[in-house]
């Protein structure tokens, strides 16, 4: 799956956008990779033709002659194509050479203020703290759980991630889509088109110990948060005061709850090793 498909981007217009300009340092890293640090413009030309899905001109056969055409090809590539090409280059490398490419890419991204990083040869959203606490892929688990009857919800939650990871980010849109996805799960679970997350939450943990009550309330309160955030689920009557980190937390929490509710609905979650004698259920 391409970089654009994974992060929900559409191909940009031909004119250079801000992110195109911000990606110039990354473009230079690609040039160094395909031209063998500038030693072979001909190799760069042939590689860039491949990445641009163009047939190379047989009359371009020398480094001197290829240099101008290779640089023109590179300049015409969209930033999405550049990122895909760098992933393709990384896939052909191993060991130290791959590590050096990733180091150069990440240095260029950091210098340009672009919130991505290359890890294991692929671009990922840059979240150093999430890496430390191993929470960065909670959203991926939510996406993976939303199959079969939950497929429409999957698309809405992907919209939340797209809004969160776009440049610039649409923070209130990310909150709205994440919580709308939760509401959609509630409608499917309850089998009622007008069901709400509160309806599902009230049916959680029947007969379980009292300490599940605040957990149930927390799920309901997350939904209330989105109702009160200007522009998220109701009219944008004021400028929302919301930080990117806060939005990441809300979207990630929504994803975790999505996974939990779908797991319960499918009867796949039990108390197990907790020592309790009851099953988690609706």
N, C-alpha and C positions, 0 to 999 in steps of 0.2 A: 504494500500500500504506500502511495506516495506521501510526501510531506503535506501537500495540500489536502489530500483526502483525510489524513489522520487528524489534522487540526481544523478542518472545516473551511478552508479558504477557497475562494474562486479565483480564477486567473485574473490578474490586474489588467487595467487598460494600458495601452502602449506608452503613454506618458509616464515619466519617472515620478513616482510618489515618494513621500518622505521615507518610507521603509526601503524603497529602492536605493535612495541615497545613503541611508544608514547601513545598507548591506554592502557598500562598496569595499569595505575592508574584508568582508567575507568573500567577495568576488575575487579579490587579489589572492586569497588563499587557494581558491580553485585554480586560478591561473598558474600559480607555482606548482600545484599538484599535477596538472595535465601537461605542463610544459617542461617538467623536470627541472624546476627552479629556473626557468627561462632559457634552458640550454637547447630545447627543441620545440620551436614554434610549430613545426610541421606535425609533431606528435600531438600538440595542443589542438591544432586545427582539426585533425581527424577525430580526436576525442570529443571536441565540442560539436562537431557535426553529428556524431552519434547521440550526444545528449540533447541536441536540438532537433533530432530526427530529420536531418538533411543528408543528402548524398554528397560526399566530398567531390570536389572538382578534380578530375584526373590531371588537369594541367597545373595544379598546385603541387609541386613535388620537392621543393627545396625549403629549408628553414627561412632563408632570406625572403622568399616570395610569400611564404605562408604566414609570416608574422602579422602583417596588416589584416589579412582575412581572419585569422584566429582571434585577434583582439576585437575586431568588429563583431564576430559571432558572440564573443563573451559579453560585449556591451549590450547586445540585443536580447540576451537571455533575461527572462524575468527573475526576480529574486527567488521565486518558488523553484524555478528550473535550476538555479544555482545550488539551492539547498539539496535538491534531489541528486544533482550531479556529485556533490560532495559525499552524500551517503553512498552513492555508487562507487566512488573512488575508495572510500573507507572499506567497502565490502571486499575489495581486491587486495587489501593490505593486511599484514599481520605484524604482531610484535612491536618493535620499536618504531617502525615506519608509520604504523597506524596510530600509535600513541603520539608521535610527533605531529601528525595531521590533526588529531583531535585537540592537541594543545594549541596549535596555531588557530584553529577554528574558534575555540573557546576564548582565546585572547582577543580575536577580532570581534566576536560577539560582545564581550564585556566592554571593550573599548567603544563600541558603537551604541551601547545601552540597549541591546536587543535581548529580550527575556527568554532566550533559548540557550541550550547547551548541547554539545554532542557527547553522548555516552554510549559506549559499546557500538560505535559506528552509526548511531541514529540520533536525530535531533529530538530533544525532549524539552518540555517547558522547564525553565530554570527555577528551582525551588530548593535551595541548599538546606533549609531547616527541615523541609519534608524529607529530604534524603537522610538527614541525621536521625529522624524519628521513624523512618520507613513508613510514611503515610502517603507518599506521592502517588501511589497507584490505587488508592481507594476508589477513585472514579472509574478506573478500568474494570474493577470488580463489579461495579454497578452496571456498567455497559454490558459486561459479559452475562449478567443475570437476567437482563431484559430481553428475553427471547419469547417465541411463540405468541401468546395473546398479549404480551407486554411489548411487542415490537414497536407500536406507535409511541410508547413511553420512551423507548430507547432513543428515538429520533428527537424527542423533546429534550431529553437530558443531554444529548449531543449538542443541541442548540445552546444549552447553558454553558457547556465547555467551550463552544465556539465563541460565545460572547465574552467569556472570561479571558480567553487566550488571544483575542483579536488585538489589533494595534491601531488605534487605542482601544482599550477594553470597554465593553458596555456592561458596567457593573450591575446596574439595576436590572438590565435585561437578563444577566446571568442568574440573579436571584429569582426573578420571575419565572424563568424557564425551569430552573431546578425545583422550585416549589410547585409549579404547575405539573411537573412530572410526578411529584409525590401525590398530588391530588388525583392525577390520572390513575395511578396505582390503586388508590382508594376506591375509585369508581369501578375498576375491574374486580378488585377483591370483594367488594360489597355487591357487585352485580347490579348497581343502580347508577344511572347517569348523573344523579344529583348528589351522590355521596361525597363527603368531605374527608379530609385526613383525620379530623376530630372523630368522625363516626368510626373509623377503623381503630384509632387509638383507644377509644373507650372500650373496645372489645378485646384489647390485648391482655394477655396474662390472666385469664379467668381462674380464680381460686388460688392464685400464687401469693407468696409472701408480700407483706405491705411495702417492702422496699422497691417493688416495681411501680408503685403509684407515681413517684416523682419522675421516673423514667418515661412513663406514659405521658405525664404532663409536659415533660421537656419536648417530646415529639410534637405535641399540640402547640407549644409556645413557639417553636420554629416557624410554624405556619402563620401564627399571629404576627411574628416579626416581619414576614414578607408583606402582610396586609398593611402594616403601618409604614413601611419604607416607601417614600414618595417615588412614584414611577415604576415600582416593581409590579404590583398587581392592581393598583388603582391609579387615578390621575396623578400626573407629576406636578402637584400643586406647589412644590418647593424643590430647591436643589438638594438632592440627597447627599448627606454627609456620611459617606461610606468609603472605607479604604480598600485597596486591592486585597490585602491580607484578610480582611474581614469577609470579603466576598468569597475568597478561596475557602475559608472555613465553612461558610454557609453552604456552598456548592458541594464541598466534600462531605459535610454532615448529611445533606440531603441524599447524596449517593450512598452513604453508609446505611441510612434508614431504608432507602429503596431496596438495597440488597437484603436487609433484614426482613422487611415485610414480604418480599417475594419468596424468600427462603421459608418463612413461616407458612405462607399460602400454599406452598408446594409440599409442606409437611416434612421438610428436610432438616429442621432444627429441633434438637431435644436438649434437655438439661445435661445429659451425658455424664461427664466426669465431675460435675459440680456437687454431687452427693445428694441432690434433691430427688424426690420421688414423683415429680410431675414433669410433664412435657410442656415446652413453650408452645402456645397455640393461640388461635383467635377464640 
